[in-house]
Amino acid sequence: MRRSTKRPAGLPEPVRDMINLRIVRHDREQVLADCESSVLPNSGEVLQLDTVDSDGEKRRPSTLWRVVSVTLHVPSLQSAPRNDGTKHQVLQVDVEVLPDVALVPEFAHHAEKVLSESRM
């Protein structure tokens, strides 16, 4: 039995601001994805990257990536006022990832080395 996904009458639709989410492979500075998103991943989470065709159907198997850092590009208080009068907001988020080593044990040593170097 399917549940209805309609919102009750009178309730406002949730506002979902979109930001540009850029996924970068941490150890190679290779951009893996660049798209709009209304959600942000946390460090330690796993992202599933899909390659889709023009109809949105998957073309090849997905790949799993572990999030190692999330960088929000935040306009400082020293930023000039926007020409259109709106408030500044976060528009760009860079997410650095490594292959999910939980699924590929032979990458574990290399990934740990990269992570320990990035903590210095």
C-alpha angles and dihedrals in degrees: 000000000000122000119228114253094197117118118236114261115269098027115117119240112254114256112237113187113201123225130187109257115198118191114203128183103240099214097045107028086234116153108230099175139004116186145129118272139176093203134061126215123227127228110273095029122119122240121204111213115203128193108215135184127233090279093054094253119138113258100187139008117296122249125221122223131184115225110235100172141005119204120192115200099221121186109235126229087255091066117116116253114267116259092233093053096243122131121263115258141179107274102161130052123178116205118193117205142179128200108280100260093192086076097037108043095183089067092054097090094046093046092049090051091051092047093049090051091050091053092060 
